[in-house]
Amino acid sequence: MVLLGGGTVFAFAMLNGSKSSDTQISVIDAGSSDEKDSSAKKKRDKSKESSSSDDEAVSEDESAYYGSGDSDDSGDYLTDVQTYTNDLHPYSMSIPNRFELEDTPSGGARYKDPETGFVINLFGYVNINEETAHEMFVDADTSGKTDLYTAEGDNWYMVSWREDDTIIYEKTIVTDSTIATAHLEYSTANRDMGSKIIDTLLPTFQVD
């Protein structure tokens, strides 16, 4: 009886020990799952911080051009457009219809988007000094400009910079007879819109 009782106690103790071990493993697994969830959350948060950091880390010479990608506009302004043609100088460009004509200075026109304050200012004049795009590009004043970005082609050049919270982007086309400039001005909050207009509508800016 003593031996039988002792065996029963031993078996019961072993069974309890096994259950206790299972329970402990279950608790550890639950803790591990929480830790994984916490770790995943930290990675997601870190990824968001990294993405934000990457946006801020765009090289200074390009940051005035590339958009932030956070604009929620529909993009209708890219397709619902009109063509501005200058009667005095042979240049033209597609302008979003929602932009309102504010002024028509000699040789140009100024449009402004009432929704965002985005400005497209066009102007041109006669190339009386027979300048080339490269000569004008070399002579362009770029001193002290923040987030400076420049580029040039055979008959054009562009300069972009930031003044406080305003981005300015200018593209100038130079031909034997005409010099024409498209001046874009928009807030840093509308960088995405700016990059879309530069990619989609600015290529329509041309001198005939």
Buried (B, 14 or more C-beta within 10 A) or exposed (E): EEEEEEEEEEEEEEEEEEEEEEEEEEEEEEEEEEEEEEEEEEEEEEEEEEEEEEBEEBEEEEBBBBBBEEBEEEEEBBEEBEEBEBEEBBBBBBBBEBBEEEEEEEBBBBBBBEEBEBBBBBBBBEBEEEEBBBEBBEEBEEEEBEBBBBEBEEBBBBBBBBEEEBBBBBBBBBBEEBBBBBBBBBBBBBBBBBBBBBEBBBEBBBBE
